[in-house]
Amino acid sequence: MQDIKIETFITVCEYQNFTKASDRLGLTQPAVSRQMKSLEDYYGVPLFHFEGKKFFLTQAGKTLYHFAKNMQNDEMKLKKQLKEPAVFPLHLGSTPTPGEFLLPNILSSYLKKYPTPNVSLIIQNTEFLLEQLNNGKIDLAIVEGNFPKKEYEYVLFSNQNYLPVCAFHQIFPETKSQIPIENLLSQTLIIREPGSGNREILEYSLKRQNLSLSDFSSIIETNHIQVQKSLVQQGCGIAFLFEAAIEAENNFQKIPVFGFPLQHEFNIIWRKNSFFQETYQQLAQYFQNQLQKKSS
């Protein structure tokens, strides 16, 4: 379906090198260069900016790449659906909090209503999921972290409280009234890995108060929310978590700190201009409705 020049353009963008792209495509480098020049002539704008032997995409080049990649991803999905029209494969991604504490019941309800033999769900951080969306590895993602909203379609999934917690047996002398966040700096802070939405939100909220992670006495870092929770439960330190991650348990204590809890969005997102836009919109609406039923 896609023009060969567009396929070549995508390969050049992904390898960021004309020679490597030509090797991958089995073409000569002059042939690749001619195709790229032909694309620039067709659209009437430069797609590449050269500095010596290095090149960078112009803004027009970035726009074309996102559009072409989206078209390529949709075509792969469409080919599968044309071969098996009764089967609509569903490839989901989610960040840990919604993926582990909100999504399983909703997905179970969906599968009972719409049985399909081809479903996959990956739990990863926001940065990884955005990359998977862009590469067509997943169709939708539920993310707690921030994302460039101009680049994706999205539906609000839930608003969640984000707040500091400690073990239930860990007593703060001032817990009957709100305390300044500076009172927590002597604690060990248990955080998620770089690229996670949880960590990004924490870093942003600290920055607004002229603080950073390094201001805490010590740091424990993990890439798994259950490990983070377990360390808090065992009194190894404090953490900033979404309420959804602890609401079913009674061995956490919420620490009353000025400025918290924060309200933060969980969003269902997918690629802009997708051929399957209507399907994704309906699916996102179904998930949103199921969560509202669960909360009511």
C-alpha positions as CSV (number, residue, x, y, z in Angstrom):
1,M,0.0,0.0,0.0
2,Q,2.8,2.5,0.8
3,D,5.0,4.0,-1.8
4,I,8.5,2.6,-1.9
5,K,9.9,6.1,-1.4
6,I,8.0,6.3,1.9
7,E,9.3,2.9,3.0
8,T,12.8,4.1,2.2
9,F,12.2,7.4,4.1
10,I,11.1,5.5,7.2
11,T,14.2,3.3,7.1
12,V,16.5,6.3,6.7
13,C,14.8,8.0,9.7
14,E,15.2,4.9,11.9
15,Y,18.8,4.2,11.0
16,Q,19.7,7.9,10.9
17,N,22.2,7.0,8.3
18,F,21.9,6.8,4.5
19,T,24.6,4.1,4.1
20,K,23.0,1.8,6.8
21,A,19.6,2.4,5.3
22,S,20.7,1.5,1.8
23,D,22.4,-1.7,3.2
24,R,19.2,-2.7,5.0
25,L,17.0,-2.1,1.9
26,G,19.5,-3.7,-0.6
27,L,19.8,-0.4,-2.5
28,T,22.7,1.7,-3.5
29,Q,23.3,4.9,-1.5
30,P,22.7,7.1,-4.6
31,A,19.4,5.3,-5.2
32,V,18.3,6.1,-1.6
33,S,19.5,9.7,-2.0
34,R,17.5,10.0,-5.3
35,Q,14.3,8.7,-3.6
36,M,14.7,11.2,-0.8
37,K,15.2,14.1,-3.2
38,S,12.1,12.9,-5.1
39,L,10.1,13.0,-1.9
40,E,11.3,16.5,-1.1
41,D,10.4,17.6,-4.6
42,Y,6.9,16.0,-4.3
43,Y,6.1,17.7,-1.0
44,G,7.9,20.9,-1.9
45,V,9.8,21.2,1.4
46,P,13.2,20.0,2.7
47,L,13.0,16.9,4.9
48,F,16.6,16.8,6.0
49,H,19.0,19.3,7.4
50,F,22.7,18.4,6.9
51,E,25.6,19.4,9.2
52,G,28.7,17.8,7.6
53,K,28.0,14.1,7.2
54,K,25.3,14.1,9.9
55,F,21.7,14.9,9.1
56,F,18.6,15.9,11.1
57,L,15.0,15.8,10.2
58,T,13.4,19.2,9.6
59,Q,10.0,19.9,11.2
60,A,8.4,18.9,8.0
61,G,10.5,15.7,8.0
62,K,9.4,14.9,11.5
63,T,5.7,15.4,10.6
64,L,6.1,13.1,7.5
65,Y,7.9,10.5,9.6
66,H,5.1,10.3,12.2
67,F,2.4,10.2,9.5
68,A,4.3,7.5,7.5
69,K,5.1,5.4,10.5
70,N,1.5,5.5,11.6
71,M,0.3,4.4,8.1
72,Q,2.9,1.6,8.1
73,N,1.7,0.3,11.5
74,D,-2.0,0.5,10.5
75,E,-1.2,-1.4,7.3
76,M,0.4,-4.3,9.2
77,K,-2.7,-4.5,11.5
78,L,-5.1,-4.2,8.6
79,K,-3.3,-7.1,6.7
80,K,-3.8,-9.4,9.7
81,Q,-7.5,-8.4,10.0
82,L,-8.2,-8.9,6.3
83,K,-6.8,-12.5,6.6
84,E,-8.9,-13.2,9.8
85,P,-11.8,-10.7,9.8
86,A,-13.5,-12.3,12.8
87,V,-10.4,-11.7,14.9
88,F,-9.4,-8.2,16.1
89,P,-6.1,-8.6,17.9
90,L,-5.7,-6.3,20.9
91,H,-2.2,-5.3,22.0
92,L,-2.3,-3.1,25.2
93,G,0.3,-1.5,27.3
94,S,0.0,0.1,30.7
95,T,2.1,1.7,33.4
96,P,2.3,-0.3,36.6
97,T,-0.4,1.5,38.8
98,P,-3.3,1.3,36.3
99,G,-2.0,-2.0,34.8
100,E,-1.8,-3.9,38.1
101,F,-4.5,-2.3,40.2
102,L,-7.2,-1.1,37.8
103,L,-7.0,-2.9,34.5
104,P,-7.3,-6.6,35.3
105,N,-11.0,-6.5,36.3
106,I,-11.8,-4.2,33.4
107,L,-10.0,-6.4,30.9
108,S,-11.7,-9.5,32.4
109,S,-15.1,-7.9,31.8
110,Y,-14.1,-7.0,28.3
111,L,-13.0,-10.5,27.4
112,K,-16.2,-12.0,28.7
113,K,-18.2,-9.7,26.5
114,Y,-15.9,-9.7,23.5
115,P,-14.0,-13.0,23.4
116,T,-10.8,-12.8,21.3
117,P,-8.0,-15.3,21.1
118,N,-5.3,-12.7,20.5
119,V,-4.8,-10.3,23.4
120,S,-1.5,-9.1,24.9
121,L,-0.8,-6.8,27.8
122,I,2.6,-5.4,28.8
123,I,3.3,-3.5,32.0
124,Q,6.1,-0.9,31.6
125,N,7.0,2.7,32.3
126,T,5.6,5.6,30.3
127,E,8.8,6.2,28.3
128,F,8.9,2.6,27.1
129,L,5.2,2.5,26.2
130,L,5.4,5.6,24.1
131,E,8.2,4.0,22.1
132,Q,6.1,0.8,21.7
133,L,3.2,2.9,20.4
134,N,5.3,4.7,17.9
135,N,6.7,1.5,16.6
136,G,3.3,-0.2,16.3
137,K,4.1,-2.8,18.9
138,I,1.0,-1.9,20.9
139,D,-2.3,-0.3,19.9
140,L,-3.2,1.6,23.1
141,A,-1.5,2.5,26.3
142,I,-2.8,3.5,29.7
143,V,-0.2,5.9,31.2
144,E,0.2,7.7,34.4
145,G,3.1,9.8,33.2
146,N,3.1,12.9,31.0
147,F,3.2,12.6,27.3
148,P,3.2,15.1,24.3
149,K,-0.6,15.5,23.9
150,K,-0.2,17.0,20.4
151,E,1.2,13.7,19.1
152,Y,-1.4,11.3,20.4
153,E,-5.2,10.9,20.6
154,Y,-6.2,10.3,24.2
155,V,-9.2,9.8,26.6
156,L,-9.1,10.5,30.3
157,F,-9.2,7.1,32.1
158,S,-9.1,8.3,35.7
159,N,-8.1,11.1,38.1
160,Q,-6.0,9.7,40.9
161,N,-4.6,11.0,44.2
162,Y,-0.8,11.0,44.4
163,L,0.6,11.2,48.0
164,P,3.5,10.2,50.3
165,V,3.1,7.0,52.3
166,C,5.0,5.0,54.9
167,A,4.5,1.7,56.8
168,F,1.5,1.6,59.1
169,H,3.7,1.1,62.1
170,Q,6.0,4.0,61.2
171,I,4.9,7.0,63.3
172,F,5.5,10.6,62.4
173,P,5.1,12.9,65.4
174,E,3.0,15.5,63.5
175,T,0.8,13.1,61.6
176,K,-2.4,14.6,63.1
177,S,-1.8,17.8,61.1
178,Q,-0.2,18.6,57.8
179,I,3.6,18.9,57.8
180,P,6.0,20.6,55.4
181,I,7.6,18.3,52.9
182,E,11.0,19.3,54.3
183,N,10.1,17.2,57.3
184,L,10.5,14.1,55.1
185,L,14.0,14.8,53.8
186,S,15.6,12.9,56.6
187,Q,13.8,9.8,55.4
188,T,15.0,7.1,53.0
189,L,13.0,7.7,49.7
190,I,12.0,4.6,47.7
191,I,11.6,5.6,44.1
192,R,10.9,4.1,40.7
193,E,13.4,4.1,37.8
194,P,14.0,6.9,35.4
195,G,11.4,7.0,32.6
196,S,8.6,6.0,34.9
197,G,5.6,8.4,35.2
198,N,5.6,8.0,39.0
199,R,9.2,9.3,39.3
200,E,8.5,12.1,36.7
201,I,5.6,13.4,38.7
202,L,7.6,13.3,42.0
203,E,10.5,15.1,40.4
204,Y,8.2,17.8,39.0
205,S,6.4,18.3,42.3
206,L,9.7,18.6,44.2
207,K,11.1,21.0,41.7
208,R,8.1,23.3,42.3
209,Q,9.2,23.5,45.9
210,N,12.9,24.1,45.1
211,L,13.8,20.5,46.1
212,S,15.1,17.5,44.3
213,L,15.6,13.8,44.9
214,S,19.1,14.4,46.1
215,D,17.8,16.4,49.1
216,F,16.6,13.2,50.7
217,S,19.0,11.5,53.1
218,S,19.2,8.3,51.0
219,I,17.5,6.7,48.0
220,I,16.4,3.2,47.1
221,E,15.5,2.8,43.4
222,T,13.5,-0.1,41.9
223,N,11.8,-0.7,38.6
224,H,8.9,-2.7,40.1
225,I,6.0,-1.1,42.0
226,Q,5.4,-4.3,44.1
227,V,9.0,-4.2,45.3
228,Q,8.6,-0.5,46.1
229,K,5.5,-1.2,48.1
230,S,7.0,-4.1,50.0
231,L,10.0,-2.1,51.0
232,V,7.7,0.6,52.4
233,Q,5.6,-2.0,54.2
234,Q,8.8,-3.3,55.9
235,G,9.7,0.2,57.2
236,C,12.7,0.7,54.8
237,G,11.6,4.2,53.8
238,I,8.8,6.3,52.4
239,A,7.4,6.5,48.9
240,F,5.1,8.6,46.8
241,L,2.3,6.4,45.4
242,F,-1.0,6.7,43.7
243,E,-3.9,5.9,46.0
244,A,-5.1,3.1,43.7
245,A,-2.0,1.2,44.5
246,I,-2.7,1.0,48.3
247,E,-6.5,1.4,48.7
248,A,-7.1,-2.3,49.0
249,E,-4.5,-2.7,51.8
250,N,-4.4,-1.5,55.4
251,N,-0.7,-1.7,56.2
252,F,0.1,1.8,54.8
253,Q,-0.1,5.1,56.5
254,K,-0.8,8.2,54.4
255,I,1.6,11.0,55.5
256,P,-0.3,14.4,55.6
257,V,2.0,16.8,53.8
258,F,1.2,20.3,52.6
259,G,0.4,20.3,48.9
260,F,-0.6,16.6,48.8
261,P,-2.4,14.7,47.7
262,L,-1.9,15.8,44.1
263,Q,-4.5,15.0,41.5
264,H,-3.1,13.4,38.4
265,E,-4.6,12.0,35.2
266,F,-4.3,8.4,33.9
267,N,-5.0,8.6,30.2
268,I,-5.7,6.0,27.5
269,I,-3.7,7.0,24.4
270,W,-3.1,5.9,20.8
271,R,-1.5,7.2,17.7
272,K,-3.0,10.1,15.9
273,N,-4.7,9.7,12.5
274,S,-5.0,5.9,13.0
275,F,-7.2,4.0,10.5
276,F,-8.6,2.2,13.7
277,Q,-9.4,5.5,15.4
278,E,-13.1,4.7,15.9
279,T,-12.3,1.2,17.3
280,Y,-9.8,2.6,19.8
281,Q,-12.2,5.4,20.8
282,Q,-14.9,2.9,21.5
283,L,-12.5,0.6,23.5
284,A,-11.3,3.6,25.6
285,Q,-14.9,4.6,26.3
286,Y,-15.7,1.0,27.4
287,F,-12.7,0.9,29.8
288,Q,-13.6,4.3,31.2
289,N,-17.2,3.2,31.8
290,Q,-16.2,0.0,33.5
291,L,-13.9,1.9,35.9
292,Q,-16.7,4.3,36.7
293,K,-19.0,1.4,37.5
294,K,-16.4,-0.1,39.8
295,S,-16.0,3.2,41.6
296,S,-19.7,3.8,42.1
